[in-house]
Amino acid sequence: MTELGSRFAYTARPIPPYDFRLTVRKPAGWPLFTPFEVYADSTLWSALRVGGTLIGVRLSNLGTVESPRIRVSLSSREALSAYEREHVASALNSRLGFDEDLGPFYAMARNDQILKHVVSDLYGMHDTDMGDVFSGALLAISLQMTSMPRSNAMMECMIKRYGEAAVFDGRRVMFWPTPKRLAAFTPQQLAESCKLGYRAKFISALSKRLASEPFPSVEELKAMGPADAKRLLMGLPGIGDYSSDIVSPHGGFPIDVWSADIFGKLFFGREPRNGRAAIERIKSFGMKRWGRWSWMAFYYVAQDLENLSRKLGISLRLT
């Protein structure tokens, strides 16, 4: 448990439109940084690591979609220098998409027969980055080859058993474990404690790799070209094409068996007979259709399946 008693705050004014609730509390249930964050009365309590430092995050909505204003309060164990404060604030602003202009994406989407519905439903929802590369990689590995309930159970178990509690502002928020923490356990121990199956060997190898070798931060990956960031991520244990699209701050078009069913129906009017065999075709079609907006298209569709099912008259699986 880490008591975060030193605090600093500032007011952010993101580029509109910016819907605070849709951005920090995804309609499909995706958390912002950790499954254990708390949302109440237009305020989110969460946590993240920046440069290895655990930061407690409180975000309070003070504005509107067209005139956004967010009060940001950040807590740390030790007082941060002016440089460190600027670095942490810059990292958080980037991960929350404060400077992201949705205009070009919306201009494209409103002329697309699928996306025109989702951008209407989710107007002002911004993309957000992972809390850090390691937590993003743990999430991506947990999503491989299983259902969402099973993935969620594995992630929550790892955080509860091995993660760190950020205590601040009268709240206790559990955050993802560090590579050093997980590197202390064998694959068998990890597999048995959280029922990780084959994923345990990848998580163990990934933990040892990131605990012993430097790796670019989320911000450094974002400053690279998408292809370079993807190449580096795919060099990590357990991170392939699908997982790298999830972890990369540039996004991608992360098609697996679950999403192949959804986008097979959206693109071709039917669920593929063999979802695994159809992955490459569907991924190629989606990237050709949406180009540089492929990730945002995926992101919006995944958050709006219930409404999209109703509007298009087709059944899109929600889990």
Secondary structure, DSSP 4 states (H G I P E B T S, - for coil): -EE--EEEEEEE-PPSS--HHHHHS-TT---SS-TT-EEETTEEEEEEEETTEEEEEEEEE-S-SSS--EEEEEEESSPPPHHHHHHHHHHHHHHTTTT---HHHHHHHTTSTTHHHHHHHTTTPPP---S-HHHHHHHHHHTTTS-HHHHHHHHHHHHHHH-EEEEETTEEEEEPPPHHHHHTS-HHHHHHHHT-TTHHHHHHHHHHHHHHS----HHHHHHS-HHHHHHHHTTSTT--HHHHHHH-TT------HHHHHHHHHHHHSS--SSHHHHHHHHHHHHHHHHGGGHHHHHHHHHH-HHHHHHHHT------
